[in-house]
Amino acid sequence: MYQELLKALVKPPLYEKTDTLFWNDPHIAKSMLEAHLNPDLEAASRKPETIDKAVDFIETLVSKDAKILDIGCGPGLYTKRLSDKGFNVTGLDFSDNSIAYAKAHDTQTTYLVQDYLEMDFENEFDLITFIYCDYGALVPEDREKILKNSYRALKTGGQLLFDVFTKSSVVSQSESREIEISDGLGFWSGHPYIALHGHFIYDEGVIGDRYAIYEADQNRIFNIWTVGFSESQLRDEVENTGFKVMQTFGGIENRPFDENGELLAMLVEK
């Protein structure tokens, strides 16, 4: 057991994937939904006033007859607002739990439970949104895949709006290790558990968070990646897929970009 615990906190190889499913674990999905819906917490979704500003900006990008796809839509915080403004909106997410909530609170939007890495739309949408830095949670081959999927899903002249963390916001962090002991009311499980968390920084401007969860009847390890981008690095990735960069921002709500700030948002066109 001692060796197993030590192994759990060893810095994993860059972009190592773990086999354990994260988003569809019933308890974790419930915890994630609670985080999405907490208006005082910026852990899964941004605060309501920030979302409102982002939706107001998105409204300026397309005509009222536009078809919009929100990938990684979660419980529909953006999709519902856009549908309420009269847009034809589709929301796609891998979480059954989040989509069930979205459908129960929004009958105007079309909601789909699907892995966005597997989506196969063709020439269907005028705008795709990919919000809250999900792009930077993907390993390089999956980032290429989502860009290609999005390019194929857009009509000619259609646009993709997405955001990432900046490289400067990542390299300023420090490595750490910590332990959490839960009586069964924690984020990771409804049963008592011990969670080991290693927060690792890589030279490439990448954060790796490794969580090892130990319970009486099971042990699980999750590697979660966060990539920080420079503007030139992100521009190269999208242009290599065929997109044309239209604008860069310091956030989806159209804030000016600051390379020393936390966020980089980009609007690109097919």
Secondary structure as a PSIPRED ss2 file (coil, helix, strand):
# PSIPRED VFORMAT (PSIPRED V4.0)

   1 M C   1.000  0.000  0.000
   2 Y H   0.000  1.000  0.000
   3 Q H   0.000  1.000  0.000
   4 E H   0.000  1.000  0.000
   5 L H   0.000  1.000  0.000
   6 L H   0.000  1.000  0.000
   7 K H   0.000  1.000  0.000
   8 A H   0.000  1.000  0.000
   9 L C   1.000  0.000  0.000
  10 V C   1.000  0.000  0.000
  11 K C   1.000  0.000  0.000
  12 P C   1.000  0.000  0.000
  13 P C   1.000  0.000  0.000
  14 L C   1.000  0.000  0.000
  15 Y C   1.000  0.000  0.000
  16 E C   1.000  0.000  0.000
  17 K C   1.000  0.000  0.000
  18 T C   1.000  0.000  0.000
  19 D C   1.000  0.000  0.000
  20 T C   1.000  0.000  0.000
  21 L C   1.000  0.000  0.000
  22 F C   1.000  0.000  0.000
  23 W C   1.000  0.000  0.000
  24 N C   1.000  0.000  0.000
  25 D C   1.000  0.000  0.000
  26 P H   0.000  1.000  0.000
  27 H H   0.000  1.000  0.000
  28 I H   0.000  1.000  0.000
  29 A H   0.000  1.000  0.000
  30 K H   0.000  1.000  0.000
  31 S H   0.000  1.000  0.000
  32 M H   0.000  1.000  0.000
  33 L H   0.000  1.000  0.000
  34 E H   0.000  1.000  0.000
  35 A H   0.000  1.000  0.000
  36 H H   0.000  1.000  0.000
  37 L H   0.000  1.000  0.000
  38 N C   1.000  0.000  0.000
  39 P C   1.000  0.000  0.000
  40 D C   1.000  0.000  0.000
  41 L C   1.000  0.000  0.000
  42 E C   1.000  0.000  0.000
  43 A C   1.000  0.000  0.000
  44 A C   1.000  0.000  0.000
  45 S C   1.000  0.000  0.000
  46 R C   1.000  0.000  0.000
  47 K C   1.000  0.000  0.000
  48 P H   0.000  1.000  0.000
  49 E H   0.000  1.000  0.000
  50 T H   0.000  1.000  0.000
  51 I H   0.000  1.000  0.000
  52 D H   0.000  1.000  0.000
  53 K H   0.000  1.000  0.000
  54 A H   0.000  1.000  0.000
  55 V H   0.000  1.000  0.000
  56 D H   0.000  1.000  0.000
  57 F H   0.000  1.000  0.000
  58 I H   0.000  1.000  0.000
  59 E H   0.000  1.000  0.000
  60 T C   1.000  0.000  0.000
  61 L C   1.000  0.000  0.000
  62 V C   1.000  0.000  0.000
  63 S C   1.000  0.000  0.000
  64 K C   1.000  0.000  0.000
  65 D C   1.000  0.000  0.000
  66 A C   1.000  0.000  0.000
  67 K E   0.000  0.000  1.000
  68 I E   0.000  0.000  1.000
  69 L E   0.000  0.000  1.000
  70 D E   0.000  0.000  1.000
  71 I E   0.000  0.000  1.000
  72 G C   1.000  0.000  0.000
  73 C C   1.000  0.000  0.000
  74 G C   1.000  0.000  0.000
  75 P C   1.000  0.000  0.000
  76 G C   1.000  0.000  0.000
  77 L H   0.000  1.000  0.000
  78 Y H   0.000  1.000  0.000
  79 T H   0.000  1.000  0.000
  80 K H   0.000  1.000  0.000
  81 R H   0.000  1.000  0.000
  82 L H   0.000  1.000  0.000
  83 S H   0.000  1.000  0.000
  84 D H   0.000  1.000  0.000
  85 K C   1.000  0.000  0.000
  86 G C   1.000  0.000  0.000
  87 F C   1.000  0.000  0.000
  88 N E   0.000  0.000  1.000
  89 V E   0.000  0.000  1.000
  90 T E   0.000  0.000  1.000
  91 G E   0.000  0.000  1.000
  92 L E   0.000  0.000  1.000
  93 D E   0.000  0.000  1.000
  94 F C   1.000  0.000  0.000
  95 S C   1.000  0.000  0.000
  96 D H   0.000  1.000  0.000
  97 N H   0.000  1.000  0.000
  98 S H   0.000  1.000  0.000
  99 I H   0.000  1.000  0.000
 100 A H   0.000  1.000  0.000
 101 Y H   0.000  1.000  0.000
 102 A H   0.000  1.000  0.000
 103 K H   0.000  1.000  0.000
 104 A H   0.000  1.000  0.000
 105 H H   0.000  1.000  0.000
 106 D C   1.000  0.000  0.000
 107 T C   1.000  0.000  0.000
 108 Q C   1.000  0.000  0.000
 109 T C   1.000  0.000  0.000
 110 T E   0.000  0.000  1.000
 111 Y E   0.000  0.000  1.000
 112 L E   0.000  0.000  1.000
 113 V E   0.000  0.000  1.000
 114 Q C   1.000  0.000  0.000
 115 D C   1.000  0.000  0.000
 116 Y H   0.000  1.000  0.000
 117 L H   0.000  1.000  0.000
 118 E H   0.000  1.000  0.000
 119 M C   1.000  0.000  0.000
 120 D C   1.000  0.000  0.000
 121 F C   1.000  0.000  0.000
 122 E C   1.000  0.000  0.000
 123 N C   1.000  0.000  0.000
 124 E C   1.000  0.000  0.000
 125 F E   0.000  0.000  1.000
 126 D E   0.000  0.000  1.000
 127 L E   0.000  0.000  1.000
 128 I E   0.000  0.000  1.000
 129 T E   0.000  0.000  1.000
 130 F E   0.000  0.000  1.000
 131 I C   1.000  0.000  0.000
 132 Y C   1.000  0.000  0.000
 133 C C   1.000  0.000  0.000
 134 D C   1.000  0.000  0.000
 135 Y H   0.000  1.000  0.000
 136 G H   0.000  1.000  0.000
 137 A H   0.000  1.000  0.000
 138 L C   1.000  0.000  0.000
 139 V C   1.000  0.000  0.000
 140 P H   0.000  1.000  0.000
 141 E H   0.000  1.000  0.000
 142 D H   0.000  1.000  0.000
 143 R H   0.000  1.000  0.000
 144 E H   0.000  1.000  0.000
 145 K H   0.000  1.000  0.000
 146 I H   0.000  1.000  0.000
 147 L H   0.000  1.000  0.000
 148 K H   0.000  1.000  0.000
 149 N H   0.000  1.000  0.000
 150 S H   0.000  1.000  0.000
 151 Y H   0.000  1.000  0.000
 152 R H   0.000  1.000  0.000
 153 A H   0.000  1.000  0.000
 154 L E   0.000  0.000  1.000
 155 K E   0.000  0.000  1.000
 156 T E   0.000  0.000  1.000
 157 G E   0.000  0.000  1.000
 158 G E   0.000  0.000  1.000
 159 Q E   0.000  0.000  1.000
 160 L E   0.000  0.000  1.000
 161 L E   0.000  0.000  1.000
 162 F E   0.000  0.000  1.000
 163 D E   0.000  0.000  1.000
 164 V E   0.000  0.000  1.000
 165 F E   0.000  0.000  1.000
 166 T E   0.000  0.000  1.000
 167 K H   0.000  1.000  0.000
 168 S H   0.000  1.000  0.000
 169 S H   0.000  1.000  0.000
 170 V H   0.000  1.000  0.000
 171 V H   0.000  1.000  0.000
 172 S C   1.000  0.000  0.000
 173 Q C   1.000  0.000  0.000
 174 S C   1.000  0.000  0.000
 175 E C   1.000  0.000  0.000
 176 S E   0.000  0.000  1.000
 177 R E   0.000  0.000  1.000
 178 E E   0.000  0.000  1.000
 179 I E   0.000  0.000  1.000
 180 E E   0.000  0.000  1.000
 181 I E   0.000  0.000  1.000
 182 S E   0.000  0.000  1.000
 183 D C   1.000  0.000  0.000
 184 G C   1.000  0.000  0.000
 185 L C   1.000  0.000  0.000
 186 G C   1.000  0.000  0.000
 187 F C   1.000  0.000  0.000
 188 W C   1.000  0.000  0.000
 189 S C   1.000  0.000  0.000
 190 G C   1.000  0.000  0.000
 191 H C   1.000  0.000  0.000
 192 P C   1.000  0.000  0.000
 193 Y E   0.000  0.000  1.000
 194 I E   0.000  0.000  1.000
 195 A E   0.000  0.000  1.000
 196 L E   0.000  0.000  1.000
 197 H E   0.000  0.000  1.000
 198 G E   0.000  0.000  1.000
 199 H E   0.000  0.000  1.000
 200 F E   0.000  0.000  1.000
 201 I E   0.000  0.000  1.000
 202 Y E   0.000  0.000  1.000
 203 D C   1.000  0.000  0.000
 204 E C   1.000  0.000  0.000
 205 G C   1.000  0.000  0.000
 206 V E   0.000  0.000  1.000
 207 I E   0.000  0.000  1.000
 208 G E   0.000  0.000  1.000
 209 D E   0.000  0.000  1.000
 210 R E   0.000  0.000  1.000
 211 Y E   0.000  0.000  1.000
 212 A E   0.000  0.000  1.000
 213 I E   0.000  0.000  1.000
 214 Y E   0.000  0.000  1.000
 215 E C   1.000  0.000  0.000
 216 A C   1.000  0.000  0.000
 217 D C   1.000  0.000  0.000
 218 Q C   1.000  0.000  0.000
 219 N E   0.000  0.000  1.000
 220 R E   0.000  0.000  1.000
 221 I E   0.000  0.000  1.000
 222 F E   0.000  0.000  1.000
 223 N E   0.000  0.000  1.000
 224 I E   0.000  0.000  1.000
 225 W E   0.000  0.000  1.000
 226 T E   0.000  0.000  1.000
 227 V E   0.000  0.000  1.000
 228 G E   0.000  0.000  1.000
 229 F E   0.000  0.000  1.000
 230 S C   1.000  0.000  0.000
 231 E H   0.000  1.000  0.000
 232 S H   0.000  1.000  0.000
 233 Q H   0.000  1.000  0.000
 234 L H   0.000  1.000  0.000
 235 R H   0.000  1.000  0.000
 236 D H   0.000  1.000  0.000
 237 E H   0.000  1.000  0.000
 238 V H   0.000  1.000  0.000
 239 E H   0.000  1.000  0.000
 240 N H   0.000  1.000  0.000
 241 T C   1.000  0.000  0.000
 242 G C   1.000  0.000  0.000
 243 F C   1.000  0.000  0.000
 244 K E   0.000  0.000  1.000
 245 V E   0.000  0.000  1.000
 246 M E   0.000  0.000  1.000
 247 Q E   0.000  0.000  1.000
 248 T E   0.000  0.000  1.000
 249 F E   0.000  0.000  1.000
 250 G C   1.000  0.000  0.000
 251 G C   1.000  0.000  0.000
 252 I C   1.000  0.000  0.000
 253 E C   1.000  0.000  0.000
 254 N C   1.000  0.000  0.000
 255 R C   1.000  0.000  0.000
 256 P C   1.000  0.000  0.000
 257 F C   1.000  0.000  0.000
 258 D C   1.000  0.000  0.000
 259 E C   1.000  0.000  0.000
 260 N C   1.000  0.000  0.000
 261 G C   1.000  0.000  0.000
 262 E C   1.000  0.000  0.000
 263 L E   0.000  0.000  1.000
 264 L E   0.000  0.000  1.000
 265 A E   0.000  0.000  1.000
 266 M E   0.000  0.000  1.000
 267 L E   0.000  0.000  1.000
 268 V E   0.000  0.000  1.000
 269 E E   0.000  0.000  1.000
 270 K C   1.000  0.000  0.000
